[in-house]
Amino acid sequence: MSLHNEISGKIKDAMIKKDAVRLGVLRNLLSSFMNETIAIVQKTKKPQDFLNDEESLAVVRRLVKQRKDSIDQFTKGGRADLADSEKAELVILESFLPAQMSRDEVLKVATAKKTELGITDKAKTGQFVGILMKELKGKADGAVVKEVAESLFV
């Protein structure tokens, strides 16, 4: 079952359990899936089609990033109540993402890739980060990948 189908089914469960926060997040997520489907309709999909898992995860990652940015802004603005609300939504959204690699795991992959490509010039750090991000395909946080890559060229 695809992630898009799974989330559609979880809406009913959230209604039955009267979990308002989860229901709101799932409805927002489903709406974002629909918007993404419509955005790529001209290319390959029909509006009633479901997104595949890779496309669904990209939408979930975007929403997670939005929540993290909102939490940061609300915290800086002294609005702990709104930040707490966003944190609750963030926890639900992150439950749909695959487990993220630890810094040590990213370091192993980065070291192997650096050796494989033979990159020694610090000026190529940006390209190296891009290569790593493509290889890890969302299995690791971009900030962690960037930090590890920069540490290899110090």
C-alpha positions in Angstrom: 0.0 0.0 0.0 1.4 3.4 -1.0 1.9 6.1 1.6 -0.8 8.2 -0.1 -3.3 5.4 0.3 -2.2 4.7 3.9 -2.7 8.4 4.9 -6.2 8.4 3.3 -7.1 5.4 5.5 -5.7 6.9 8.6 -8.0 9.9 8.4 -11.0 7.7 9.3 -9.1 6.3 12.3 -8.3 9.8 13.5 -12.0 10.7 13.2 -13.1 7.7 15.2 -10.5 8.4 17.9 -11.5 12.1 17.9 -7.8 13.0 17.6 -8.2 16.6 16.3 -4.5 17.3 15.9 -3.8 14.1 14.0 -6.9 14.6 11.9 -5.9 18.2 11.0 -2.4 17.1 10.1 -3.6 14.2 8.0 -6.1 16.3 6.1 -3.4 19.0 5.5 -1.1 16.2 4.2 -3.8 14.8 1.9 -4.5 18.3 0.6 -0.8 18.8 -0.1 -0.7 15.5 -1.9 -3.6 16.6 -4.0 -1.9 19.9 -4.8 1.3 18.1 -5.8 -0.7 15.8 -8.0 -2.4 18.7 -9.7 1.0 20.4 -10.1 2.4 17.5 -12.0 -0.9 16.7 -13.9 0.4 18.2 -17.1 3.4 15.9 -17.1 2.2 12.4 -16.2 -0.7 12.1 -13.9 -4.4 12.6 -13.8 -6.0 14.6 -10.9 -7.5 11.4 -9.4 -4.2 9.5 -9.4 -2.3 8.8 -6.2 1.3 9.9 -5.7 4.0 7.2 -5.6 5.9 6.8 -2.3 8.9 8.9 -3.5 6.6 11.8 -4.4 4.6 11.4 -1.2 7.8 11.5 0.9 9.0 14.6 -0.9 5.7 16.3 0.2 6.1 15.1 3.7 9.7 16.4 3.9 8.5 19.8 2.6 5.9 20.0 5.3 8.3 18.9 8.0 10.7 21.6 6.9 7.9 24.2 7.1 7.0 23.0 10.6 10.6 23.3 11.7 10.9 26.8 10.3 7.6 27.8 12.0 8.8 26.4 15.3 12.0 28.5 15.0 10.1 31.7 14.1 7.5 31.2 16.9 10.2 30.6 19.4 12.1 33.7 18.4 8.8 35.7 18.5 8.0 34.5 22.1 5.0 32.5 21.0 5.6 29.2 22.9 1.9 28.2 22.5 2.1 28.3 18.7 5.5 26.6 18.7 4.1 23.8 20.9 1.2 23.3 18.4 3.7 23.1 15.5 5.8 20.6 17.5 2.8 18.3 17.9 2.2 18.4 14.2 5.9 17.9 13.5 5.9 14.6 15.5 3.0 13.3 13.5 4.5 14.2 10.2 7.9 12.7 11.1 6.2 9.4 11.8 5.7 9.0 8.1 9.4 9.6 7.2 11.9 6.7 7.1 14.4 6.6 9.9 17.2 9.1 9.4 20.8 8.0 9.3 23.0 9.0 12.3 26.0 11.3 11.9 28.4 8.3 12.1 26.6 6.5 9.3 26.7 9.6 7.1 30.4 10.0 7.9 31.1 6.4 6.8 29.3 6.9 3.5 30.9 10.3 3.0 34.4 9.0 3.6 33.9 6.1 1.3 32.5 8.4 -1.4 35.3 10.9 -1.0 37.9 8.2 -1.4 36.0 6.7 -4.4 35.8 10.1 -6.2 39.3 11.2 -5.1 38.1 14.7 -4.1 40.7 16.6 -2.1 40.0 20.2 -3.0 38.0 22.1 -0.4 36.4 24.2 -3.2 34.5 21.1 -4.4 32.7 20.7 -1.1 29.4 22.0 -2.5 29.5 19.5 -5.4 30.4 16.8 -2.9 27.4 17.6 -0.7 25.2 17.4 -3.8 26.6 14.0 -4.8 26.1 12.7 -1.2 22.5 14.0 -1.1 21.7 12.2 -4.3 23.2 9.0 -3.0 21.5 9.2 0.4 18.1 10.2 -1.2 16.5 11.6 1.9 17.9 9.0 4.3 19.9 11.7 6.1 19.2 15.3 7.1 20.8 17.8 4.7 22.3 19.8 7.5 24.0 16.7 8.9 25.3 15.8 5.4 26.7 19.3 4.9 28.3 19.4 8.3 30.0 16.0 7.7 31.2 16.9 4.2 32.7 20.2 5.5 34.4 18.3 8.3 36.1 16.1 5.8 37.8 19.0 4.0 39.1 20.8 7.1 
